[in-house]
Amino acid sequence: MSARVDGSLAQDIRALRQAGLSYSQMVKWGVALLADVYQAAWQYRLVAVGETPELESYNFNRVRKESGPPWVEEAWPDRTGAA
């Protein structure tokens, strides 16, 4: 996997580095979050499967976890492929 780093992506990477994320975390967590947005929109039939949903809002939690991705892990399905 690769991506051309333009000015906009470089700025986004700098922002995430300030939070201490590794490049691996940026990719894994970013893809997981975006996939969740798409899957939820399709599941709730907000857009047809295969269409791109428009994200209108999101919520923040002031309590920071000590480690791991920035979401409640128990709420997410098993992403390892295990049943």
Backbone as XML, in Angstrom:
<?xml version="1.0"?>
<chain id="A" units="angstrom">
  <residue number="1" name="MET">
    <atom name="N" x="0.851" y="-1.161" z="0.000"/>
    <atom name="CA" x="0.000" y="0.000" z="0.000"/>
    <atom name="C" x="0.899" y="1.227" z="0.000"/>
  </residue>
  <residue number="2" name="SER">
    <atom name="N" x="0.545" y="2.157" z="-0.855"/>
    <atom name="CA" x="1.312" y="3.396" z="-0.887"/>
    <atom name="C" x="0.379" y="4.538" z="-1.273"/>
  </residue>
  <residue number="3" name="ALA">
    <atom name="N" x="0.821" y="5.737" z="-0.993"/>
    <atom name="CA" x="0.053" y="6.925" z="-1.344"/>
    <atom name="C" x="1.028" y="8.059" z="-1.638"/>
  </residue>
  <residue number="4" name="ARG">
    <atom name="N" x="0.689" y="8.856" z="-2.620"/>
    <atom name="CA" x="1.495" y="10.030" z="-2.923"/>
    <atom name="C" x="1.246" y="11.055" z="-1.816"/>
  </residue>
  <residue number="5" name="VAL">
    <atom name="N" x="2.311" y="11.557" z="-1.215"/>
    <atom name="CA" x="2.182" y="12.514" z="-0.119"/>
    <atom name="C" x="2.218" y="13.927" z="-0.697"/>
  </residue>
  <residue number="6" name="ASP">
    <atom name="N" x="1.034" y="14.528" z="-0.783"/>
    <atom name="CA" x="0.951" y="15.919" z="-1.222"/>
    <atom name="C" x="0.895" y="16.814" z="0.022"/>
  </residue>
  <residue number="7" name="GLY">
    <atom name="N" x="0.738" y="18.095" z="-0.181"/>
    <atom name="CA" x="0.738" y="19.029" z="0.939"/>
    <atom name="C" x="-0.367" y="18.773" z="1.942"/>
  </residue>
  <residue number="8" name="SER">
    <atom name="N" x="-1.557" y="18.425" z="1.443"/>
    <atom name="CA" x="-2.700" y="18.173" z="2.321"/>
    <atom name="C" x="-2.472" y="16.938" z="3.181"/>
  </residue>
  <residue number="9" name="LEU">
    <atom name="N" x="-1.983" y="15.860" z="2.573"/>
    <atom name="CA" x="-1.715" y="14.635" z="3.339"/>
    <atom name="C" x="-0.581" y="14.866" z="4.329"/>
  </residue>
  <residue number="10" name="ALA">
    <atom name="N" x="0.435" y="15.596" z="3.933"/>
    <atom name="CA" x="1.554" y="15.887" z="4.841"/>
    <atom name="C" x="1.050" y="16.652" z="6.069"/>
  </residue>
  <residue number="11" name="GLN">
    <atom name="N" x="0.132" y="17.592" z="5.859"/>
    <atom name="CA" x="-0.436" y="18.362" z="6.968"/>
    <atom name="C" x="-1.241" y="17.451" z="7.895"/>
  </residue>
  <residue number="12" name="ASP">
    <atom name="N" x="-2.025" y="16.535" z="7.316"/>
    <atom name="CA" x="-2.797" y="15.588" z="8.128"/>
    <atom name="C" x="-1.877" y="14.672" z="8.930"/>
  </residue>
  <residue number="13" name="ILE">
    <atom name="N" x="-0.797" y="14.210" z="8.314"/>
    <atom name="CA" x="0.173" y="13.337" z="8.992"/>
    <atom name="C" x="0.813" y="14.085" z="10.162"/>
  </residue>
  <residue number="14" name="ARG">
    <atom name="N" x="1.195" y="15.345" z="9.950"/>
    <atom name="CA" x="1.785" y="16.143" z="11.035"/>
    <atom name="C" x="0.810" y="16.264" z="12.209"/>
  </residue>
  <residue number="15" name="ALA">
    <atom name="N" x="-0.463" y="16.465" z="11.905"/>
    <atom name="CA" x="-1.463" y="16.573" z="12.974"/>
    <atom name="C" x="-1.546" y="15.278" z="13.772"/>
  </residue>
  <residue number="16" name="LEU">
    <atom name="N" x="-1.562" y="14.148" z="13.095"/>
    <atom name="CA" x="-1.667" y="12.864" z="13.789"/>
    <atom name="C" x="-0.388" y="12.503" z="14.526"/>
  </residue>
  <residue number="17" name="ARG">
    <atom name="N" x="0.757" y="12.941" z="14.021"/>
    <atom name="CA" x="2.026" y="12.698" z="14.719"/>
    <atom name="C" x="2.044" y="13.458" z="16.043"/>
  </residue>
  <residue number="18" name="GLN">
    <atom name="N" x="1.383" y="14.621" z="16.110"/>
    <atom name="CA" x="1.316" y="15.367" z="17.366"/>
    <atom name="C" x="0.606" y="14.559" z="18.441"/>
  </residue>
  <residue number="19" name="ALA">
    <atom name="N" x="-0.284" y="13.664" z="18.033"/>
    <atom name="CA" x="-0.993" y="12.802" z="18.978"/>
    <atom name="C" x="-0.178" y="11.553" z="19.306"/>
  </residue>
  <residue number="20" name="GLY">
    <atom name="N" x="0.997" y="11.417" z="18.694"/>
    <atom name="CA" x="1.863" y="10.287" z="18.991"/>
    <atom name="C" x="1.560" y="9.032" z="18.200"/>
  </residue>
  <residue number="21" name="LEU">
    <atom name="N" x="0.725" y="9.141" z="17.162"/>
    <atom name="CA" x="0.395" y="7.955" z="16.374"/>
    <atom name="C" x="1.554" y="7.574" z="15.465"/>
  </residue>
  <residue number="22" name="SER">
    <atom name="N" x="1.766" y="6.271" z="15.327"/>
    <atom name="CA" x="2.754" y="5.770" z="14.370"/>
    <atom name="C" x="2.113" y="5.785" z="12.989"/>
  </residue>
  <residue number="23" name="TYR">
    <atom name="N" x="2.916" y="5.636" z="11.957"/>
    <atom name="CA" x="2.371" y="5.580" z="10.602"/>
    <atom name="C" x="1.438" y="4.380" z="10.460"/>
  </residue>
  <residue number="24" name="SER">
    <atom name="N" x="1.794" y="3.276" z="11.088"/>
    <atom name="CA" x="0.952" y="2.078" z="11.055"/>
    <atom name="C" x="-0.405" y="2.338" z="11.705"/>
  </residue>
  <residue number="25" name="GLN">
    <atom name="N" x="-0.403" y="2.999" z="12.861"/>
    <atom name="CA" x="-1.659" y="3.322" z="13.534"/>
    <atom name="C" x="-2.512" y="4.252" z="12.676"/>
  </residue>
  <residue number="26" name="MET">
    <atom name="N" x="-1.872" y="5.238" z="12.039"/>
    <atom name="CA" x="-2.618" y="6.156" z="11.182"/>
    <atom name="C" x="-3.373" y="5.395" z="10.098"/>
  </residue>
  <residue number="27" name="VAL">
    <atom name="N" x="-2.691" y="4.477" z="9.452"/>
    <atom name="CA" x="-3.313" y="3.721" z="8.358"/>
    <atom name="C" x="-4.371" y="2.766" z="8.895"/>
  </residue>
  <residue number="28" name="LYS">
    <atom name="N" x="-4.007" y="1.945" z="9.882"/>
    <atom name="CA" x="-4.941" y="0.943" z="10.394"/>
    <atom name="C" x="-6.183" y="1.582" z="10.997"/>
  </residue>
  <residue number="29" name="TRP">
    <atom name="N" x="-5.995" y="2.584" z="11.862"/>
    <atom name="CA" x="-7.130" y="3.205" z="12.535"/>
    <atom name="C" x="-7.935" y="4.059" z="11.567"/>
  </residue>
  <residue number="30" name="GLY">
    <atom name="N" x="-7.255" y="4.751" z="10.663"/>
    <atom name="CA" x="-7.955" y="5.571" z="9.681"/>
    <atom name="C" x="-8.835" y="4.737" z="8.763"/>
  </residue>
  <residue number="31" name="VAL">
    <atom name="N" x="-8.296" y="3.631" z="8.277"/>
    <atom name="CA" x="-9.077" y="2.746" z="7.408"/>
    <atom name="C" x="-10.226" y="2.126" z="8.193"/>
  </residue>
  <residue number="32" name="ALA">
    <atom name="N" x="-9.977" y="1.693" z="9.428"/>
    <atom name="CA" x="-11.039" y="1.085" z="10.248"/>
    <atom name="C" x="-12.169" y="2.075" z="10.509"/>
  </residue>
  <residue number="33" name="LEU">
    <atom name="N" x="-11.833" y="3.320" z="10.826"/>
    <atom name="CA" x="-12.868" y="4.327" z="11.088"/>
    <atom name="C" x="-13.676" y="4.633" z="9.838"/>
  </residue>
  <residue number="34" name="LEU">
    <atom name="N" x="-13.008" y="4.791" z="8.708"/>
    <atom name="CA" x="-13.710" y="5.090" z="7.465"/>
    <atom name="C" x="-14.576" y="3.907" z="7.032"/>
  </residue>
  <residue number="35" name="ALA">
    <atom name="N" x="-14.063" y="2.698" z="7.182"/>
    <atom name="CA" x="-14.843" y="1.503" z="6.840"/>
    <atom name="C" x="-16.086" y="1.413" z="7.711"/>
  </residue>
  <residue number="36" name="ASP">
    <atom name="N" x="-15.962" y="1.776" z="8.983"/>
    <atom name="CA" x="-17.119" y="1.741" z="9.879"/>
    <atom name="C" x="-18.186" y="2.733" z="9.432"/>
  </residue>
  <residue number="37" name="VAL">
    <atom name="N" x="-17.780" y="3.914" z="8.991"/>
    <atom name="CA" x="-18.736" y="4.916" z="8.501"/>
    <atom name="C" x="-19.498" y="4.350" z="7.299"/>
  </residue>
  <residue number="38" name="TYR">
    <atom name="N" x="-18.767" y="3.786" z="6.344"/>
    <atom name="CA" x="-19.400" y="3.210" z="5.153"/>
    <atom name="C" x="-20.335" y="2.060" z="5.536"/>
  </residue>
  <residue number="39" name="GLN">
    <atom name="N" x="-19.834" y="1.123" z="6.349"/>
    <atom name="CA" x="-20.635" y="-0.056" z="6.698"/>
    <atom name="C" x="-21.897" y="0.317" z="7.465"/>
  </residue>
  <residue number="40" name="ALA">
    <atom name="N" x="-21.798" y="1.291" z="8.360"/>
    <atom name="CA" x="-22.976" y="1.719" z="9.115"/>
    <atom name="C" x="-23.996" y="2.368" z="8.180"/>
  </residue>
  <residue number="41" name="ALA">
    <atom name="N" x="-23.539" y="3.205" z="7.267"/>
    <atom name="CA" x="-24.458" y="3.857" z="6.319"/>
    <atom name="C" x="-25.152" y="2.820" z="5.450"/>
  </residue>
  <residue number="42" name="TRP">
    <atom name="N" x="-24.429" y="1.797" z="5.042"/>
    <atom name="CA" x="-25.033" y="0.741" z="4.217"/>
    <atom name="C" x="-25.992" y="-0.102" z="5.053"/>
  </residue>
  <residue number="43" name="GLN">
    <atom name="N" x="-25.563" y="-0.458" z="6.263"/>
    <atom name="CA" x="-26.393" y="-1.293" z="7.137"/>
    <atom name="C" x="-27.721" y="-0.620" z="7.446"/>
  </residue>
  <residue number="44" name="TYR">
    <atom name="N" x="-27.686" y="0.689" z="7.717"/>
    <atom name="CA" x="-28.909" y="1.415" z="8.052"/>
    <atom name="C" x="-29.606" y="1.988" z="6.818"/>
  </residue>
  <residue number="45" name="ARG">
    <atom name="N" x="-29.114" y="1.578" z="5.655"/>
    <atom name="CA" x="-29.706" y="1.956" z="4.366"/>
    <atom name="C" x="-29.820" y="3.468" z="4.170"/>
  </residue>
  <residue number="46" name="LEU">
    <atom name="N" x="-28.802" y="4.181" z="4.646"/>
    <atom name="CA" x="-28.750" y="5.625" z="4.427"/>
    <atom name="C" x="-28.325" y="5.933" z="3.003"/>
  </residue>
  <residue number="47" name="VAL">
    <atom name="N" x="-27.487" y="5.052" z="2.451"/>
    <atom name="CA" x="-27.105" y="5.086" z="1.036"/>
    <atom name="C" x="-27.036" y="3.641" z="0.571"/>
  </residue>
  <residue number="48" name="ALA">
    <atom name="N" x="-27.119" y="3.439" z="-0.719"/>
    <atom name="CA" x="-27.035" y="2.084" z="-1.278"/>
    <atom name="C" x="-25.617" y="1.539" z="-1.101"/>
  </residue>
  <residue number="49" name="VAL">
    <atom name="N" x="-25.527" y="0.222" z="-0.952"/>
    <atom name="CA" x="-24.218" y="-0.424" z="-0.844"/>
    <atom name="C" x="-23.397" y="-0.044" z="-2.073"/>
  </residue>
  <residue number="50" name="GLY">
    <atom name="N" x="-22.182" y="0.362" z="-1.830"/>
    <atom name="CA" x="-21.293" y="0.777" z="-2.909"/>
    <atom name="C" x="-21.240" y="2.284" z="-3.090"/>
  </residue>
  <residue number="51" name="GLU">
    <atom name="N" x="-22.237" y="2.999" z="-2.544"/>
    <atom name="CA" x="-22.229" y="4.459" z="-2.626"/>
    <atom name="C" x="-21.458" y="5.050" z="-1.451"/>
  </residue>
  <residue number="52" name="THR">
    <atom name="N" x="-20.957" y="6.251" z="-1.636"/>
    <atom name="CA" x="-20.204" y="6.939" z="-0.590"/>
    <atom name="C" x="-21.149" y="7.767" z="0.277"/>
  </residue>
  <residue number="53" name="PRO">
    <atom name="N" x="-21.191" y="7.478" z="1.585"/>
    <atom name="CA" x="-22.040" y="8.267" z="2.477"/>
    <atom name="C" x="-21.374" y="9.598" z="2.811"/>
  </residue>
  <residue number="54" name="GLU">
    <atom name="N" x="-22.178" y="10.565" z="3.198"/>
    <atom name="CA" x="-21.653" y="11.851" z="3.645"/>
    <atom name="C" x="-21.738" y="11.897" z="5.165"/>
  </residue>
  <residue number="55" name="LEU">
    <atom name="N" x="-20.593" y="12.059" z="5.814"/>
    <atom name="CA" x="-20.536" y="12.129" z="7.273"/>
    <atom name="C" x="-20.914" y="13.541" z="7.700"/>
  </residue>
  <residue number="56" name="GLU">
    <atom name="N" x="-21.989" y="13.657" z="8.475"/>
    <atom name="CA" x="-22.464" y="14.973" z="8.890"/>
    <atom name="C" x="-21.942" y="15.404" z="10.256"/>
  </residue>
  <residue number="57" name="SER">
    <atom name="N" x="-21.693" y="14.457" z="11.159"/>
    <atom name="CA" x="-21.233" y="14.832" z="12.495"/>
    <atom name="C" x="-20.531" y="13.654" z="13.155"/>
  </residue>
  <residue number="58" name="TYR">
    <atom name="N" x="-19.874" y="13.953" z="14.250"/>
    <atom name="CA" x="-19.250" y="12.934" z="15.090"/>
    <atom name="C" x="-19.149" y="13.499" z="16.500"/>
  </residue>
  <residue number="59" name="ASN">
    <atom name="N" x="-18.918" y="12.628" z="17.467"/>
    <atom name="CA" x="-18.851" y="13.024" z="18.877"/>
    <atom name="C" x="-17.465" y="12.746" z="19.438"/>
  </residue>
  <residue number="60" name="PHE">
    <atom name="N" x="-17.057" y="13.554" z="20.398"/>
    <atom name="CA" x="-15.784" y="13.368" z="21.082"/>
    <atom name="C" x="-16.033" y="12.952" z="22.515"/>
  </residue>
  <residue number="61" name="ASN">
    <atom name="N" x="-15.082" y="12.239" z="23.093"/>
    <atom name="CA" x="-15.112" y="11.871" z="24.496"/>
    <atom name="C" x="-13.905" y="12.530" z="25.146"/>
  </residue>
  <residue number="62" name="ARG">
    <atom name="N" x="-14.114" y="13.253" z="26.230"/>
    <atom name="CA" x="-13.003" y="13.954" z="26.891"/>
    <atom name="C" x="-12.081" y="12.993" z="27.649"/>
  </residue>
  <residue number="63" name="VAL">
    <atom name="N" x="-12.540" y="11.812" z="27.967"/>
    <atom name="CA" x="-11.727" y="10.840" z="28.690"/>
    <atom name="C" x="-10.843" y="10.111" z="27.682"/>
  </residue>
  <residue number="64" name="ARG">
    <atom name="N" x="-9.543" y="10.131" z="27.936"/>
    <atom name="CA" x="-8.603" y="9.486" z="27.028"/>
    <atom name="C" x="-8.216" y="8.120" z="27.564"/>
  </residue>
  <residue number="65" name="LYS">
    <atom name="N" x="-8.217" y="7.133" z="26.661"/>
    <atom name="CA" x="-7.756" y="5.795" z="27.023"/>
    <atom name="C" x="-6.236" y="5.801" z="27.139"/>
  </residue>
  <residue number="66" name="GLU">
    <atom name="N" x="-5.711" y="4.859" z="27.884"/>
    <atom name="CA" x="-4.260" y="4.751" z="28.045"/>
    <atom name="C" x="-3.577" y="4.248" z="26.785"/>
  </residue>
  <residue number="67" name="SER">
    <atom name="N" x="-4.244" y="3.349" z="26.044"/>
    <atom name="CA" x="-3.643" y="2.804" z="24.828"/>
    <atom name="C" x="-4.740" y="2.277" z="23.913"/>
  </residue>
  <residue number="68" name="GLY">
    <atom name="N" x="-4.346" y="1.935" z="22.707"/>
    <atom name="CA" x="-5.288" y="1.363" z="21.757"/>
    <atom name="C" x="-5.967" y="2.417" z="20.902"/>
  </residue>
  <residue number="69" name="PRO">
    <atom name="N" x="-6.817" y="1.953" z="19.998"/>
    <atom name="CA" x="-7.477" y="2.879" z="19.074"/>
    <atom name="C" x="-8.444" y="3.806" z="19.798"/>
  </residue>
  <residue number="70" name="PRO">
    <atom name="N" x="-8.742" y="4.949" z="19.182"/>
    <atom name="CA" x="-9.585" y="5.948" z="19.846"/>
    <atom name="C" x="-11.078" y="5.662" z="19.750"/>
  </residue>
  <residue number="71" name="TRP">
    <atom name="N" x="-11.474" y="4.459" z="20.109"/>
    <atom name="CA" x="-12.887" y="4.088" z="20.174"/>
    <atom name="C" x="-13.052" y="2.965" z="21.162"/>
  </residue>
  <residue number="72" name="VAL">
    <atom name="N" x="-14.265" y="2.703" z="21.573"/>
    <atom name="CA" x="-14.544" y="1.619" z="22.512"/>
    <atom name="C" x="-14.404" y="0.312" z="21.748"/>
  </residue>
  <residue number="73" name="GLU">
    <atom name="N" x="-13.353" y="-0.442" z="22.039"/>
    <atom name="CA" x="-13.047" y="-1.634" z="21.243"/>
    <atom name="C" x="-14.132" y="-2.697" z="21.325"/>
  </residue>
  <residue number="74" name="GLU">
    <atom name="N" x="-14.823" y="-2.797" z="22.451"/>
    <atom name="CA" x="-15.856" y="-3.816" z="22.595"/>
    <atom name="C" x="-17.023" y="-3.539" z="21.649"/>
  </residue>
  <residue number="75" name="ALA">
    <atom name="N" x="-17.205" y="-2.298" z="21.233"/>
    <atom name="CA" x="-18.308" y="-1.930" z="20.359"/>
    <atom name="C" x="-18.035" y="-2.282" z="18.910"/>
  </residue>
  <residue number="76" name="TRP">
    <atom name="N" x="-16.783" y="-2.584" z="18.571"/>
    <atom name="CA" x="-16.434" y="-2.867" z="17.186"/>
    <atom name="C" x="-16.408" y="-4.368" z="16.960"/>
  </residue>
  <residue number="77" name="PRO">
    <atom name="N" x="-16.810" y="-4.807" z="15.777"/>
    <atom name="CA" x="-16.751" y="-6.243" z="15.488"/>
    <atom name="C" x="-15.304" y="-6.726" z="15.424"/>
  </residue>
  <residue number="78" name="ASP">
    <atom name="N" x="-15.126" y="-8.014" z="15.569"/>
    <atom name="CA" x="-13.792" y="-8.603" z="15.492"/>
    <atom name="C" x="-13.208" y="-8.340" z="14.118"/>
  </residue>
  <residue number="79" name="ARG">
    <atom name="N" x="-12.110" y="-7.605" z="14.052"/>
    <atom name="CA" x="-11.497" y="-7.248" z="12.777"/>
    <atom name="C" x="-10.356" y="-8.202" z="12.405"/>
  </residue>
  <residue number="80" name="THR">
    <atom name="N" x="-10.203" y="-9.283" z="13.144"/>
    <atom name="CA" x="-9.135" y="-10.225" z="12.836"/>
    <atom name="C" x="-9.560" y="-11.244" z="11.796"/>
  </residue>
  <residue number="81" name="GLY">
    <atom name="N" x="-10.863" y="-11.349" z="11.527"/>
    <atom name="CA" x="-11.358" y="-12.347" z="10.592"/>
    <atom name="C" x="-11.780" y="-13.617" z="11.292"/>
  </residue>
  <residue number="82" name="ALA">
    <atom name="N" x="-11.526" y="-13.696" z="12.601"/>
    <atom name="CA" x="-11.909" y="-14.889" z="13.359"/>
    <atom name="C" x="-13.414" y="-14.862" z="13.622"/>
  </residue>
  <residue number="83" name="ALA">
    <atom name="N" x="-13.996" y="-16.021" z="13.693"/>
    <atom name="CA" x="-15.457" y="-16.103" z="13.935"/>
    <atom name="C" x="-15.749" y="-16.173" z="15.408"/>
  </residue>
</chain>
